[in-house]
Every structure is written in C-alpha cells, then in structure tokens.
C-alpha cells in the first residue's frame, strides 16, 4: 500500500510519518515540486495536511488563505479523482465550526460559525469537497481536529512554557476553563485506524480529539512539574487582563484578545462519532499524557 502525504514536511506530517503506525510505503509530497501530481499519482491513499494556519503577525491576505486552504484542496482532489487512489483524508479544523468558545461539545452537525480567514476558508474547502460527486470506488474523509500539539509544536503551549520556565508568575489564574486538544500521537492513531478500517467508514466529516478536555490551569501544573518550577499563580482581575489583551490587538504584546480567548475560554469537542464508527474504546494517550510529552519536548 502506498500513501501520499501532502504537507509531509510540516510539524504534523513529520510526526505522522515517523509514527510508523501505518504498514505502508509513505511518501511526503511537496506542492512546491512541479511534478507533485505525477509523484502522487501512484498512491492508494492520499492525506492532505496542506493549509495556511493562523497568522498571528497579521501579514497574510485573504488571497493567501484562499489559495492555501481552498484552491490547493481543489487541485489535490482533482489529482485524487484522476488517480487510482481509493481514499482521500483531508485535514480541516474545528475552526470551521467554532474558533473560540463552546460550552457544549461540538458535534459534526453543529452550526458552523467560523470567524477568521483561517476558519472561513477551511469551511469553504469542506463545503466544496462535500458537494463533489464521487465514483463508487472512492471516499473522502474530512477530519476536524482542535489544536494539535506534540514535539515541534510552535503554538500557544510554547508561550505558556516560556512564561513558567522563566519562573514568571502565571497571571491568568482567575480564569477557569475547559478545552479539547489533540496530541500528535492520538492524531496519528486516528489516521491509522481510518486506513485500517476504511471499509467501515463512510465519506463525510468527523471530529477527532483527545478523550478528556483540560484546563489552562492543568497545563500550567504540567509545565511546573516538567520544569520543576514553583511559580505563583496570580488571580489578576479578569477586566484588567482583558484590557491588556485589547491593547495587544494594536501593540506588539505577547497576548491579544484572540489569544486570550484561546487560552481561557471553553471549547469542547466530541469525538463520539468517529470512535463509534471505528469501534475505538481507548486512545493511546490521555490528554494529560500527551501534553506532558509535548511540554517535555520544549526543553
């Protein structure tokens, strides 16, 4: 079995290929290579990890997002249709549904409310793929993960790690939240289970995440454990922190309103549909085990 991984040189792609969970010949495909369509043509299964993520520096345009998250998806799908490949796994994002807060676990049928260019273009790609007519011998699986983390991750976990590892007090202790994450080990497991059981899963959208949500306070506790730091948790009034975050929307501060929401708001995701479909009972790692592995990699 041959698997073509588009975007295999990125954080997620490298970890997926190195996981060796799939008994197959895996080829990382770069769309910068002018012959990428020919290179992918012999694959049995295609996995699309290509996309433009959040732009914290604010330099990317709508055109940049549309090209990376929509137009390239169309090209990859066209290559898939013309090839002998039987399965295309497209990695979307929970941001196509909701980006900041959800008190109830988000399900596949939840109303989509993307806000950013990232979320809206991810949703546009989903809608386009879902509207395509597939031959009987082909399937398209769209996966919506929340934040994926693991060795090599450069997201918000890294910011928290920098604060705590330097011995600085954690200033957001007044916020109490619960969020769903996805460790790279569990992500790779979901991919391997889909491939192993491809006859059992139907074309459609599926949410993937760790089984247990965690709070930012839980993450801080793990960072303290890993770094052996006894930093203080400061319960700074929420209104003061929110004011600083608003200033960060204009000034080059380490926190802004979007980042604050992602660090302190509730965002819950349900993985019930895919676990029931694939008859998965347990994931390889608990949410806290996955976070501890990621945080250890920062040092």
C-alpha positions as MATLAB code, in Angstrom:
seq = 'XXXXXXXXXXXXXXXXXXXXXXXXXXXXXXXXXXXXXXXXXXXXXXXXXXXXXXXXXXXXXXXXXXXXXXXXXXXXXXXXXXXXXXXXXXXXXXXXXXXXXXXXXXXXXXXXXXXXXXXXXXXXXXXXXXXXXXXXXXXXXXXXXXXXXXXXXXXXXXXXXXXXXXXXXXXXXXXXXXXXXXXXXXXXXXXXXXXXXXXXXXXXXXXXXXXXXXXXXXXXXXXXXXXXXXXXXXXXXXXXXXXXXXXXXXXXXXXXXXXXXXXXXXXXXXXXXXXXXXXXXXXXXXXXXXXXXXXXXXX';
ca = [
       0.000    0.000    0.000;
       1.296    3.442   -0.950;
       0.321    6.590    0.950;
       0.979   10.115   -0.312;
       1.121   12.760    2.409;
       0.705   16.302    1.116;
       2.428   18.683    3.525;
       4.535   15.887    4.964;
       7.406   18.235    5.821;
       5.397   20.159    8.427;
       5.056   19.512   12.158;
       2.036   17.215   11.827;
       3.295   15.476    8.698;
       6.727   14.677   10.106;
       5.254   13.206   13.277;
       2.654   11.209   11.333;
       5.284    9.664    9.060;
       7.659    8.963   11.958;
       4.892    7.281   13.984;
       5.160    4.190   11.761;
       1.617    3.219   12.712;
       0.745    2.574    9.090;
       2.068   -0.561    7.417;
       2.691    1.156    4.113;
       5.176    2.945    1.931;
       4.710    6.625    2.779;
       5.832    9.458    0.554;
       5.889   13.109    1.619;
       4.639   15.219   -1.305;
       5.656   18.864   -1.620;
       3.428   21.058   -3.763;
       6.498   23.197   -4.452;
       7.707   20.347   -6.641;
       6.427   20.946  -10.168;
       5.963   17.211  -10.673;
       3.936   16.619   -7.498;
       0.878   15.387   -9.382;
       2.901   12.668  -11.071;
       4.568   11.771   -7.764;
       1.198   11.330   -6.060;
      -0.401    9.504   -8.954;
       0.630    6.014   -7.824;
      -0.764    6.363   -4.297;
      -3.521    4.157   -2.926;
      -4.355    6.662   -0.202;
      -3.824   10.424   -0.064;
      -3.631   12.513    3.109;
      -3.871   16.289    2.756;
      -2.181   18.287    5.512;
      -1.566   21.351    3.343;
      -3.028   24.611    4.561;
      -2.340   28.024    5.994;
      -2.844   28.230    9.730;
      -3.402   31.244   11.955;
      -1.479   34.387   11.098;
      -0.522   35.921   14.451;
       1.620   38.585   12.744;
      -1.321   39.773   10.638;
       0.617   39.812    7.369;
      -1.381   37.238    5.359;
      -4.143   38.324    2.987;
      -7.488   36.751    2.181;
      -5.967   35.652   -1.115;
      -3.180   33.825    0.735;
      -5.692   31.891    2.830;
      -7.987   31.159   -0.080;
      -5.136   29.809   -2.177;
      -3.676   27.551    0.528;
      -6.905   26.348    2.138;
      -9.283   26.178   -0.836;
      -7.628   26.304   -4.258;
      -4.909   23.793   -3.426;
      -7.540   21.471   -1.967;
      -9.326   21.539   -5.310;
      -6.102   20.660   -7.122;
      -5.377   17.788   -4.758;
      -8.930   16.493   -5.130;
      -8.642   16.663   -8.918;
      -5.423   14.633   -8.727;
      -7.184   12.151   -6.420;
     -10.085   11.695   -8.844;
      -7.772   11.118  -11.801;
      -5.628    8.634   -9.885;
      -6.243    5.056   -8.757;
      -6.287    6.168   -5.116;
      -9.361    4.996   -3.233;
      -9.252    7.240   -0.155;
      -8.547   10.936    0.431;
      -8.210   12.076    4.043;
      -8.458   15.859    4.217;
      -7.447   17.609    7.436;
      -9.726   20.561    8.089;
     -10.070   22.203   11.509;
     -12.583   22.625   14.308;
     -12.208   26.335   13.449;
     -14.536   25.626   10.512;
     -17.256   25.240   13.161;
     -16.157   27.390   16.075;
     -12.879   29.130   16.861;
     -13.081   30.470   20.372;
     -15.788   29.222   22.706;
     -18.317   26.412   23.035;
     -19.831   25.306   26.333;
     -21.290   22.144   24.771;
     -19.145   19.573   22.929;
     -19.128   20.444   19.237;
     -20.520   17.708   17.009;
     -20.372   17.213   13.270;
     -23.894   18.573   12.841;
     -23.239   21.704   14.923;
     -23.939   25.001   13.168;
     -20.743   26.357   11.631;
     -19.641   29.763   12.871;
     -16.118   30.436   11.552;
     -14.784   33.935   12.193;
     -11.231   34.293   10.920;
      -9.925   33.907    7.391;
      -8.454   30.623    8.545;
     -11.785   29.271    9.771;
     -13.868   30.569    6.864;
     -11.527   29.182    4.199;
     -11.331   25.832    5.969;
     -15.131   25.736    5.913;
     -15.235   26.735    2.237;
     -12.994   23.776    1.395;
     -15.263   21.453    3.381;
     -18.342   22.687    1.552;
     -16.669   22.315   -1.840;
     -15.435   18.785   -1.124;
     -18.820   17.738    0.269;
     -20.547   18.930   -2.898;
     -18.424   16.788   -5.226;
     -19.829   13.606   -6.762;
     -17.535   10.652   -6.094;
     -17.122    7.436   -8.071;
     -18.329    4.366   -6.139;
     -14.757    3.208   -5.504;
     -13.588    6.426   -3.834;
     -14.106    8.035   -0.419;
     -13.295   11.436    1.057;
     -12.921   11.708    4.828;
     -12.818   15.234    6.276;
     -11.329   15.465    9.767;
     -11.797   18.409   12.128;
      -9.183   18.441   14.899;
      -8.845   21.109   17.593;
      -5.304   22.322   18.322;
      -2.827   19.533   17.563;
       0.286   19.524   19.721;
       3.439   17.461   20.003;
       7.228   17.668   19.585;
       7.966   20.560   17.253;
       4.742   22.398   18.091;
       5.045   26.188   17.945;
       1.598   27.202   19.187;
       0.208   28.753   22.365;
       1.622   25.960   24.532;
       5.064   27.314   23.765;
       4.054   30.738   25.069;
       2.858   29.271   28.361;
       6.021   27.216   28.628;
       8.215   30.308   28.200;
       6.352   32.120   30.971;
       6.536   29.308   33.510;
      10.034   28.034   32.633;
      11.436   31.530   33.276;
       9.906   31.485   36.745;
       7.426   34.234   35.923;
       4.077   34.188   37.759;
       1.126   32.885   35.774;
      -1.272   35.869   35.625;
      -4.464   34.167   34.340;
      -5.407   32.100   37.390;
      -8.713   33.984   37.693;
      -9.919   32.214   34.525;
     -11.304   28.686   34.830;
     -11.849   26.894   31.556;
     -12.043   23.542   29.779;
     -10.762   22.880   26.263;
     -10.340   19.943   23.927;
      -6.911   19.290   22.423;
      -5.383   16.570   20.261;
      -1.948   15.100   20.898;
       0.035   14.173   17.806;
       0.142   10.533   18.976;
      -3.640   10.360   19.095;
      -3.884   12.157   15.745;
      -1.627    9.556   14.131;
      -3.669    6.799   15.777;
      -6.924    8.141   14.310;
      -5.339    8.264   10.842;
      -4.053    4.692   11.118;
      -7.421    3.404   12.353;
      -9.236    5.080    9.452;
      -6.871    3.426    6.997;
      -7.073    0.016    8.692;
     -10.873    0.183    8.749;
     -11.556    2.140    5.574;
     -14.354   -0.259    4.604;
     -16.218    0.623    7.813;
     -16.145    4.399    7.453;
     -18.290    6.411    5.069;
     -17.463    9.586    3.193;
     -18.168   12.544    5.467;
     -16.980   14.853    8.234;
     -15.597   13.557   11.537;
     -14.316   15.290   14.663;
     -11.103   13.973   16.236;
      -9.757   14.994   19.641;
      -8.407   13.630   22.911;
     -10.988   11.950   25.105;
     -10.688   14.384   28.013;
     -10.727   18.185   27.921;
      -8.202   20.018   30.082;
      -7.990   23.477   31.596;
      -5.221   26.015   31.195;
      -4.586   25.531   34.925;
      -3.995   21.815   34.236;
      -1.456   22.755   31.565;
       0.317   25.122   33.960;
       0.505   22.346   36.559;
       2.079   20.019   33.974;
       4.596   22.678   32.924;
       5.565   23.253   36.561;
       6.020   19.511   37.007;
       8.186   19.159   33.912;
      10.306   22.263   34.595;
      10.389   21.796   38.371;
       9.400   25.446   38.785;
       7.353   26.661   41.737;
       5.956   29.798   40.199;
       2.996   31.665   41.615;
      -0.489   31.637   40.112;
      -1.803   35.201   40.170;
      -5.542   35.830   40.106;
      -5.336   39.164   38.331;
      -8.835   40.636   37.804;
     -10.287   39.474   34.502;
     -11.197   43.005   33.401;
      -7.558   44.079   33.760;
      -6.272   41.124   31.705;
      -8.926   41.744   29.066;
      -7.793   45.374   28.852;
      -4.189   44.332   28.264;
      -5.356   41.864   25.590;
      -7.221   44.644   23.780;
      -4.057   46.733   23.823;
      -2.283   43.713   22.329;
      -4.576   43.946   19.306;
      -2.753   47.173   18.467;
       0.636   46.917   20.157;
       3.208   44.095   19.814;
       2.341   42.448   23.147;
       2.595   38.672   23.800;
      -1.177   38.469   24.251;
      -4.203   39.814   22.364;
      -7.954   39.211   22.540;
      -7.899   36.184   20.226;
      -5.021   34.535   22.044;
      -6.640   35.253   25.414;
      -9.875   33.568   24.309;
      -7.956   30.521   23.154;
      -6.080   30.336   26.455;
      -9.002   30.986   28.802;
     -12.295   30.185   27.033;
     -14.186   26.879   26.947;
     -14.013   24.990   23.658;
     -15.261   21.411   23.851;
     -15.262   18.881   21.012;
     -16.937   15.467   20.770;
     -15.124   12.537   19.126;
     -18.068   10.200   19.696;
     -18.977    9.742   16.006;
     -15.607    8.508   14.794;
     -14.993    6.348   17.878;
     -18.349    4.645   17.408;
     -17.783    4.234   13.674;
     -14.346    2.649   14.101;
     -15.224    0.882   17.379;
     -12.427    2.646   19.241;
     -12.573    2.277   23.014;
      -9.332    3.864   24.194;
      -6.816    6.232   22.650;
      -3.072    5.636   23.061;
      -2.567    8.646   25.329;
      -4.689   10.587   27.776;
      -4.912   14.329   27.244;
      -2.545   14.998   30.151;
      -0.040   12.365   28.996;
       0.042   13.938   25.553;
       0.528   17.417   26.981;
       3.341   16.254   29.226;
       5.152   14.712   26.235;
       4.784   17.937   24.246;
       5.974   20.141   27.084;
       8.990   17.911   27.734;
       9.961   18.395   24.091;
      10.238   22.172   24.618;
      13.236   21.700   26.910;
];
